[in-house]
Amino acid sequence: MTGWNLAGWDMNKGDEVEWQPWGSPGSDARARILGSGDGYYLCLIEAGAGYKGDWHEHTHVEMFYLISGRIRNQGVELEAGSGYAAAAGSVHEDFECLTPATYLSIFKL
């Protein structure tokens, strides 16, 4: 016990969180949900080269930070250290890992 008020906090140590399948069935990706609150999720994702995200429309903002690897998002190639924010109402048509990649995604369901 820390003595601090932890009401409303969802903190998890990454190596204690189980990996879960990510993306369409059979995809080469997995995720750890590191925390959630007010409907938002913070996920650490590992995906193999060639992994493609499914087409979707963002009903809420989606934020992304690429820790390692190289991806293509909406036709733009991004390298480690890059990120994006997709506004509510935007359409996600293109997402592919060009190399194995590790990234953080923050989104609301």
C-alpha positions as CSV (number, residue, x, y, z in Angstrom):
1,M,0.0,0.0,0.0
2,T,1.4,3.4,-1.0
3,G,-0.8,5.5,1.3
4,W,-1.8,7.5,-1.9
5,N,-5.4,7.6,-3.0
6,L,-5.6,5.3,-6.0
7,A,-9.4,5.6,-6.6
8,G,-9.9,6.0,-10.4
9,W,-6.4,4.8,-11.3
10,D,-5.7,1.7,-13.4
11,M,-2.0,1.0,-13.3
12,N,-0.4,-2.2,-14.5
13,K,3.2,-3.5,-14.7
14,G,3.7,-4.5,-18.3
15,D,5.4,-7.8,-17.6
16,E,2.5,-8.8,-15.3
17,V,-0.2,-8.2,-18.0
18,E,-1.0,-11.1,-20.3
19,W,-0.7,-10.8,-24.0
20,Q,-4.0,-11.0,-26.0
21,P,-4.6,-11.5,-29.7
22,W,-4.8,-8.2,-31.6
23,G,-6.5,-7.4,-34.9
24,S,-8.3,-9.8,-37.2
25,P,-8.2,-13.5,-36.3
26,G,-5.0,-15.1,-37.5
27,S,-3.1,-11.8,-37.6
28,D,0.5,-11.7,-36.4
29,A,-0.1,-9.2,-33.6
30,R,-0.6,-9.2,-29.8
31,A,-1.5,-6.6,-27.2
32,R,-1.2,-5.8,-23.5
33,I,-3.8,-3.5,-22.1
34,L,-1.8,-1.4,-19.7
35,G,-4.6,0.7,-18.4
36,S,-8.1,1.9,-19.0
37,G,-10.3,4.7,-17.8
38,D,-13.5,6.5,-18.9
39,G,-13.7,4.2,-21.9
40,Y,-10.2,4.9,-23.1
41,Y,-7.5,2.1,-23.4
42,L,-3.7,2.3,-23.4
43,C,-2.3,-0.7,-25.3
44,L,1.2,-1.9,-26.0
45,I,1.1,-3.8,-29.3
46,E,3.7,-6.0,-31.0
47,A,3.1,-6.8,-34.6
48,G,5.0,-8.7,-37.2
49,A,6.1,-7.4,-40.6
50,G,3.1,-7.5,-43.0
51,Y,0.5,-7.0,-40.2
52,K,-2.3,-4.9,-41.6
53,G,-4.9,-3.0,-39.6
54,D,-8.6,-3.3,-40.5
55,W,-10.5,-0.4,-42.1
56,H,-12.4,1.5,-39.5
57,E,-13.9,5.0,-38.8
58,H,-12.8,6.7,-35.6
59,T,-15.7,7.5,-33.4
60,H,-13.2,9.1,-30.9
61,V,-9.7,10.3,-31.2
62,E,-7.0,7.6,-31.6
63,M,-3.4,8.3,-30.6
64,F,-0.3,6.3,-31.6
65,Y,3.4,6.3,-30.8
66,L,5.9,4.0,-32.6
67,I,8.4,2.6,-30.2
68,S,10.4,0.4,-32.7
69,G,10.1,-0.6,-36.3
70,R,8.7,1.0,-39.4
71,I,5.1,1.3,-40.5
72,R,3.0,2.9,-43.2
73,N,-0.1,4.8,-42.0
74,Q,-2.4,6.4,-44.6
75,G,0.3,6.2,-47.2
76,V,3.0,7.9,-44.9
77,E,6.0,5.8,-43.8
78,L,6.8,6.3,-40.1
79,E,9.9,5.2,-38.1
80,A,10.5,4.7,-34.4
81,G,9.9,7.9,-32.4
82,S,7.0,8.9,-34.7
83,G,3.4,9.3,-33.8
84,Y,0.0,10.5,-34.9
85,A,-3.4,11.5,-33.6
86,A,-6.5,10.6,-35.7
87,A,-9.5,12.9,-35.0
88,A,-13.0,11.6,-34.4
89,G,-14.7,11.0,-37.7
90,S,-11.5,10.2,-39.6
91,V,-11.3,7.0,-41.6
92,H,-8.4,4.5,-41.1
93,E,-7.8,3.0,-44.6
94,D,-4.2,2.1,-44.5
95,F,-2.0,0.7,-41.7
96,E,0.8,-1.8,-42.3
97,C,3.9,-2.9,-40.4
98,L,6.8,-2.8,-42.9
99,T,9.1,-4.4,-40.3
100,P,8.3,-6.0,-36.9
101,A,7.0,-3.1,-34.8
102,T,6.1,-2.2,-31.2
103,Y,3.8,0.7,-30.5
104,L,1.4,2.3,-28.1
105,S,-2.2,2.9,-29.1
106,I,-4.6,5.0,-27.1
107,F,-8.3,4.8,-28.1
108,K,-11.8,4.8,-26.9
109,L,-14.4,2.0,-27.6
